[in-house]
Amino acid sequence: MMRDYDQYSGGHDLNPLQFRQELNSSLAKFITSAAAVSSRRAPKLRAALNDQIEREILVKGPFVESLPDFDKGASLQRMSEEGRLHTDWAKMKDDAPALWSRPLHAHQAQAMEQDGNFIVATGTGSGKTESFLFPMIEDLLSSQRRKNPGVKAILIYPLNALATDQMHRIARLLFCDLGDPGLTLGRFTGQVQASAKRRDEEAILQRMPVFRENFGEDAKVPEGWLLSRQEMLDTPPDILITNYAMLEHILLLPKNRDLLRGADFHWMVLDEIHTYTGAQAIEVAFLLRKLKASLGIRSGTVRCVGTSASLDPSRKDDLAKFSSDLFGEPFPVGRDAVVTADRKLHPALTEAIDTQARSAEDWVQLGAALSQLRLDGMLDQEEAEFHIENWNDETDLLKLDGQHFGDALIKALSKSDEVRKVARILSSGLARLETLARHVFPEDEGNKALEATQALISLGVMAKPKSKGAYPLLPARYHL
């Protein structure tokens, strides 16, 4: 088991060493209690057991990982200006200007260029959903069959929780960012009761924080977002979100078959494709073939996409073969079938500039200044304009200037030898905190080097640009 927690928000101090110690102690107490050896009936055995458990290292780590930003490609705005997108995308200029103008990750832009079946084999937090969602929406908007009723895309998720999460993301894109271009969306899973009315499901949605965040307080659910099963059976949605168990029910039960009535089906997406192994993979493969056979779909007429953060992108031929067997559709062998992602260091850390070295003691003091400001409530996110002044009043070791605390930290910390060294080490993968401290502060030993490294990481995470969704200078997180 790996437990991880990150500092992306910069909301509070984390002491991974203390957390490891507390967790180790809690596990030791649990194991001692679970052993149920009576200290009265077997005092020697109990004493020996306690001694053994106290000496065991039950929690490994902490490890440090950095997940930098990705290579960038064209923005949706640029694609639109080059005539590569349907004109309905231009509504984003007013409804979602940040998303409209922001460069896509390179792998998302690559996915937009795909014209066949493909696999998205990129890491956690890489925007896998957008890698299939953007090209799928573009295809649906551009299709001459756009106005025809019937399901046009089926998105299959292994878990209801994933299906619900993705439903909210897709709804935001369709009904907020794109200004409701007329495409409809529906979720057909066990979480939607067969007898539920639209008003019941709407009331549930309106209580969800994610809905209020996306649509605002007291907002009505857009009409194109079909909520009840009866709505979907009466007027099947263009985009259907489901799971493989419910898809089988749709095919088997006569009362659900209307959902596929008049289906104009040409997109099929399997999320978390790595979960389909062994007997389950065989069942899903037959289910997808049954679906196509029941709808009279010829091979090669459906766009198939598989996504996963757990695939090895170097095994492209194997992934193409696996996906072809699972979907029953041809996937091009090699690079063309697999969309991968490359991360890179923050641009500020690769600039050729004069840098400065600081001692472990300096970093410990900088960490103490950060902790004190947090303790005093002087790094409140709602009062960002005061952060720089508060920081400069607290310490003379790292003077900041500018309008935004995160941007000012980026400018200052990017000149640090130690920050650059940490970023380079972590670019190769996980590192033990103790090992990292030893490499960055070789002149210091023990707690001072560890304390200094923790302070450096905390400040690196706080060095985050003002723009929403941007990566910090040092996007680090701890694992246990």
C-alpha positions in Angstrom: 0.0 0.0 0.0 1.3 3.5 -0.8 -0.2 6.5 0.9 0.5 9.8 -0.8 -0.3 13.4 0.0 0.7 16.5 -1.9 1.4 20.1 -1.2 0.0 21.6 -4.4 -2.4 23.8 -2.6 0.2 25.2 -0.3 -2.6 25.4 2.3 -0.7 24.0 5.3 2.7 22.7 6.5 3.3 19.0 6.1 5.9 17.1 8.2 6.2 13.8 6.5 8.7 12.5 9.0 6.4 13.2 11.9 3.5 11.7 10.0 5.5 8.5 9.3 6.3 8.2 13.0 2.7 8.7 14.0 1.4 6.2 11.4 4.1 3.7 12.4 3.0 4.1 16.0 -0.7 3.7 15.2 0.0 0.6 13.2 2.1 -0.9 15.9 -0.7 -0.3 18.5 -3.2 -1.9 16.1 -1.0 -5.0 15.5 -0.4 -5.4 19.2 -4.1 -5.2 20.0 -5.0 -7.6 17.1 -2.5 -10.1 18.4 -4.7 -10.5 21.5 -1.9 -11.9 23.7 -2.8 -11.4 27.3 -0.1 -9.7 29.4 -1.6 -11.4 32.5 -1.7 -15.0 31.1 1.4 -14.9 29.0 3.5 -11.9 30.2 6.8 -13.1 28.6 5.2 -13.7 25.3 3.5 -10.3 25.4 6.7 -8.5 26.3 8.6 -10.3 23.5 5.8 -9.4 21.0 5.7 -5.8 22.1 9.5 -5.6 21.8 9.5 -7.1 18.3 6.7 -4.8 17.1 8.4 -1.7 18.5 11.6 -2.5 16.5 9.7 -3.1 13.2 9.7 -0.4 10.5 6.1 -0.7 9.4 6.0 2.4 7.2 8.6 3.0 4.5 9.5 6.5 3.2 8.8 9.3 3.0 9.6 9.4 -0.7 9.4 12.6 -2.7 8.0 12.8 -6.2 7.8 15.7 -8.6 5.2 15.8 -11.4 6.2 18.7 -13.6 4.1 20.2 -16.4 3.8 18.7 -19.9 5.2 19.8 -23.2 2.7 22.2 -24.9 0.9 22.2 -28.2 -1.5 24.6 -30.0 -4.4 26.2 -28.1 -8.1 25.6 -29.1 -8.1 29.3 -30.2 -5.1 28.7 -32.6 -6.7 25.6 -34.0 -9.9 27.5 -34.6 -8.1 30.4 -36.3 -6.4 27.8 -38.5 -9.8 26.4 -39.5 -9.2 23.1 -37.8 -12.3 23.3 -35.5 -16.0 23.6 -36.0 -17.3 27.2 -35.5 -19.2 26.3 -32.4 -15.9 26.1 -30.5 -15.6 29.9 -30.8 -18.2 30.3 -28.1 -15.4 29.6 -25.6 -13.9 33.0 -26.4 -16.6 34.5 -24.1 -17.7 31.5 -22.0 -14.3 30.0 -21.1 -11.6 32.4 -22.2 -8.8 30.8 -20.1 -9.4 27.3 -21.6 -9.8 28.9 -25.1 -6.5 30.6 -25.1 -4.4 28.2 -23.0 -2.0 26.0 -24.9 -3.1 22.3 -24.7 -0.7 19.7 -23.5 1.2 18.3 -26.5 -0.5 14.9 -26.1 -3.9 16.5 -26.1 -3.0 18.4 -29.3 -1.7 15.1 -30.7 -5.0 13.4 -29.9 -6.8 16.1 -31.9 -4.9 15.0 -35.0 -5.8 11.3 -34.7 -8.1 10.0 -37.4 -8.3 6.4 -36.3 -8.4 4.3 -33.1 -5.9 5.2 -30.4 -4.8 4.7 -26.8 -4.1 7.5 -24.3 -1.3 6.2 -22.1 -0.4 9.2 -20.1 0.1 9.7 -16.4 -2.2 10.8 -13.5 -3.4 14.4 -13.9 -2.3 14.6 -17.5 -5.7 15.5 -18.9 -6.6 12.1 -20.4 -10.3 12.9 -20.5 -9.7 15.9 -22.7 -7.4 13.8 -24.9 -10.5 11.9 -26.2 -13.2 14.4 -25.3 -12.0 17.2 -27.5 -11.6 15.2 -30.7 -14.9 13.4 -29.9 -16.8 16.7 -29.5 -15.2 18.1 -32.6 -16.3 15.0 -34.6 -19.9 15.2 -33.2 -20.2 18.9 -33.9 -18.9 18.5 -37.5 -20.9 15.4 -38.3 -23.6 15.7 -40.9 -25.6 13.3 -38.7 -25.4 15.7 -35.7 -29.1 16.4 -35.7 -30.1 12.8 -36.0 -31.6 11.4 -32.7 -29.8 8.5 -31.1 -26.7 7.6 -29.1 -23.5 8.6 -31.0 -20.9 8.0 -28.4 -20.6 5.5 -25.5 -18.2 6.1 -22.7 -17.7 3.0 -20.5 -16.2 3.4 -17.0 -15.2 0.5 -14.6 -16.6 2.3 -11.5 -19.7 4.4 -10.9 -17.6 7.0 -9.1 -15.5 7.5 -12.2 -18.6 7.7 -14.4 -20.1 10.4 -12.1 -16.9 12.4 -12.0 -16.5 12.4 -15.8 -20.2 13.2 -16.2 -19.6 16.5 -14.4 -16.5 17.3 -16.4 -18.3 16.7 -19.7 -21.4 18.6 -18.6 -19.2 21.6 -17.8 -17.6 21.5 -21.2 -20.8 21.1 -23.1 -23.2 23.4 -21.2 -20.8 26.0 -19.8 -17.6 26.2 -21.8 -19.3 25.6 -25.2 -22.5 27.4 -24.4 -24.7 24.4 -25.1 -24.2 23.6 -28.8 -27.2 21.2 -28.8 -25.5 17.9 -27.9 -27.2 15.9 -25.2 -25.6 13.9 -22.3 -26.9 11.1 -20.1 -25.6 8.7 -17.4 -27.2 5.3 -17.4 -25.8 3.5 -14.3 -27.1 1.9 -11.1 -26.9 5.2 -9.3 -29.8 6.4 -11.3 -32.9 4.6 -10.0 -35.3 3.2 -12.5 -38.3 5.0 -10.9 -36.5 8.4 -10.3 -38.1 11.4 -11.9 -36.1 14.3 -13.4 -36.9 16.6 -10.6 -35.5 14.0 -8.1 -32.2 13.7 -9.9 -32.0 17.5 -10.5 -32.4 18.1 -6.7 -29.6 15.6 -6.0 -27.3 17.4 -8.6 -28.1 20.9 -7.3 -26.9 19.9 -3.8 -23.5 18.7 -5.1 -20.7 21.2 -4.6 -19.2 20.4 -8.0 -22.4 21.3 -9.7 -22.7 24.6 -7.9 -19.0 25.3 -8.7 -19.6 24.7 -12.4 -23.0 26.2 -12.9 -23.5 28.6 -9.9 -25.8 28.7 -7.0 -29.5 28.0 -7.7 -28.8 27.1 -11.3 -31.1 24.8 -13.2 -29.8 21.7 -14.8 -29.5 22.3 -18.6 -32.3 20.6 -20.6 -29.7 18.7 -22.7 -28.4 17.0 -19.6 -30.8 14.0 -19.4 -31.1 12.8 -15.8 -33.8 10.1 -15.5 -33.8 6.7 -17.2 -37.2 7.5 -18.7 -35.8 10.7 -20.3 -33.0 8.7 -21.8 -35.3 5.9 -23.1 -37.7 8.5 -24.6 -34.9 10.5 -26.2 -31.5 8.8 -26.2 -28.6 11.1 -25.5 -25.9 11.8 -28.0 -23.2 10.9 -25.4 -24.0 8.0 -23.1 -22.0 7.4 -19.9 -22.3 3.9 -18.5 -20.4 0.9 -17.2 -20.0 -2.5 -18.8 -22.4 -4.2 -16.3 -25.2 -1.7 -17.2 -24.4 -1.9 -20.9 -25.1 -5.7 -20.7 -28.4 -4.9 -19.0 -29.2 -2.5 -21.8 -28.6 -5.2 -24.4 -30.4 -8.0 -22.5 -33.5 -6.4 -21.0 -36.3 -5.4 -23.4 -37.3 -2.4 -21.2 -33.9 -0.8 -21.7 -33.4 -1.5 -25.4 -35.1 1.7 -26.4 -31.9 3.4 -25.2 -30.2 2.2 -28.4 -33.1 2.9 -30.7 -31.8 4.7 -33.8 -28.3 4.7 -32.4 -25.9 6.5 -34.8 -23.0 5.0 -32.9 -19.4 6.0 -34.0 -17.4 6.6 -30.8 -16.6 4.0 -28.1 -14.3 4.8 -25.2 -13.1 2.5 -22.5 -11.6 4.3 -19.5 -9.0 2.6 -17.2 -8.4 0.0 -19.9 -5.7 -1.7 -17.9 -8.5 -3.0 -15.5 -9.8 -5.3 -18.1 -7.7 -8.4 -17.6 -8.3 -12.2 -17.6 -11.9 -13.4 -17.6 -13.2 -9.9 -17.3 -11.4 -8.8 -20.4 -12.9 -11.7 -22.3 -16.4 -10.8 -21.0 -16.0 -7.2 -22.0 -14.6 -8.1 -25.5 -17.6 -10.3 -26.2 -20.0 -7.6 -24.8 -18.5 -5.0 -27.2 -18.9 -7.4 -30.1 -22.5 -8.1 -29.1 -23.2 -4.4 -29.0 -21.9 -3.8 -32.5 -23.7 -6.9 -33.8 -27.0 -5.8 -32.3 -26.7 -2.4 -34.0 -25.4 -3.8 -37.3 -22.1 -1.9 -37.1 -19.5 -2.9 -39.5 -15.8 -3.1 -38.5 -13.9 0.0 -39.0 -16.8 2.4 -38.7 -16.5 3.1 -35.0 -13.7 5.3 -33.4 -12.3 3.4 -30.4 -10.3 4.9 -27.6 -8.7 3.3 -24.5 -7.3 5.4 -21.7 -5.1 4.6 -18.7 -2.4 6.1 -16.5 -1.1 2.6 -15.7 0.1 1.4 -19.1 3.7 1.2 -20.2 3.9 3.6 -23.2 7.1 1.9 -24.4 5.3 -1.3 -25.3 3.3 0.3 -28.1 2.9 -2.8 -30.2 1.6 -4.8 -27.3 -0.8 -2.1 -26.3 -2.1 -1.9 -29.9 -2.6 -5.7 -30.0 -4.3 -5.8 -26.6 -6.7 -2.9 -27.6 -7.5 -4.5 -30.9 -8.4 -7.8 -29.2 -10.5 -6.0 -26.6 -12.5 -3.7 -28.9 -12.6 -6.1 -31.9 -11.4 -3.2 -34.0 -8.0 -2.5 -35.8 -5.5 -0.3 -34.0 -2.5 0.8 -36.0 0.7 -0.9 -34.7 3.4 1.3 -33.2 3.6 5.0 -32.3 0.5 6.1 -34.3 -1.8 4.2 -32.0 -0.5 5.4 -28.7 -0.6 8.9 -27.4 2.0 9.5 -24.7 3.1 12.5 -22.6 6.4 14.0 -21.8 6.9 16.1 -18.7 9.5 18.9 -18.4 11.0 21.1 -15.8 9.4 24.5 -15.2 10.8 27.0 -17.8 12.2 29.2 -15.0 14.5 26.4 -13.9 16.0 25.9 -17.3 16.9 29.6 -18.0 20.6 30.3 -18.1 20.9 32.9 -15.2 23.2 33.6 -12.3 22.2 31.4 -9.4 22.8 31.6 -5.7 23.6 28.9 -3.0 22.1 29.0 0.5 23.0 27.0 3.5 20.8 24.5 5.2 20.4 26.9 8.1 19.1 29.6 5.7 16.5 27.2 4.3 15.4 26.2 7.8 14.9 29.8 8.7 12.9 30.4 5.4 10.8 27.4 6.3 10.2 28.8 9.8 9.1 32.2 8.2 6.6 30.4 6.0 5.2 28.4 8.9 4.9 31.6 11.1 3.0 33.4 8.3 0.6 30.5 8.0 0.2 30.2 11.7 -0.7 33.9 11.8 -3.2 33.5 9.0 -1.2 35.9 6.8 -1.1 33.8 3.7 -4.9 33.7 3.2 -5.7 33.0 -0.4 -8.4 35.7 -0.4 -5.8 38.4 0.4 -3.1 37.4 -2.0 -2.0 41.0 -2.6 -0.7 41.3 0.9 1.5 38.2 0.8 4.6 39.8 -0.5 4.6 42.5 2.1 3.9 40.0 4.9 6.8 37.8 3.7 9.3 40.7 3.4 8.4 41.8 6.9 9.0 38.3 8.2 12.5 37.6 6.7 15.4 39.3 5.0 16.8 36.1 3.6 14.7 36.0 0.4 13.3 39.4 -0.6 10.3 39.3 -3.0 9.0 41.9 -5.4 6.0 41.9 -7.7 2.2 41.8 -7.6 1.5 38.2 -6.9 3.2 36.0 -4.1 3.4 32.9 -6.2 4.9 34.6 -9.2 7.4 36.5 -7.0 8.5 33.2 -5.4 9.0 31.7 -8.8 11.3 34.5 -9.8 13.3 34.3 -6.6 13.5 30.5 -6.1 14.4 29.8 -9.8 17.8 31.4 -9.0 18.4 28.9 -6.2 21.1 26.3 -6.7 19.3 24.0 -4.2 15.9 24.2 -5.9 17.4 23.5 -9.3 19.3 20.5 -7.8 16.1 19.1 -6.2 14.2 19.5 -9.5 16.9 17.7 -11.5 17.1 14.8 -9.0 13.3 14.4 -8.9 13.1 14.5 -12.7 14.5 10.9 -12.6 11.7 9.6 -10.4 11.0 9.0 -6.8 13.7 9.7 -4.2 13.8 9.1 -0.5 13.6 12.3 1.5 16.7 11.3 3.4 18.6 10.6 0.2 17.5 13.9 -1.4 18.6 15.8 1.7 22.0 14.2 1.6 22.5 15.2 -2.0 21.3 18.7 -1.7 23.0 19.5 1.6 26.1 17.3 1.8 27.8 19.4 4.4 25.0 19.0 6.9 23.8 15.8 8.5 20.7 14.6 10.2 17.8 16.7 11.1 19.1 20.1 9.8 19.4 18.7 6.2 16.0 17.1 6.4 14.4 20.2 7.8 16.0 22.4 5.1 14.8 20.0 2.3 11.3 20.0 3.7 11.3 23.9 3.8 12.6 24.0 0.2 9.8 21.7 -1.0 7.2 23.7 0.9 8.4 27.0 -0.7 8.7 25.4 -4.1 5.1 24.3 -4.0 4.0 27.7 -2.9 5.7 29.2 -6.0 2.6 28.9 -8.2 1.5 31.3 -10.9 -1.7 33.2 -10.6 -3.3 31.6 -13.6 -5.8 28.8 -12.8 -4.6 25.3 -13.4 -0.9 26.3 -13.6 1.8 24.1 -12.2 4.1 25.3 -9.3 7.8 25.7 -9.7 8.3 22.5 -7.8 5.1 20.3 -8.0 6.2 17.9 -5.3 4.4 15.4 -3.2 5.3 12.9 -0.6 4.6 9.1 -0.5 4.6 6.7 2.3 
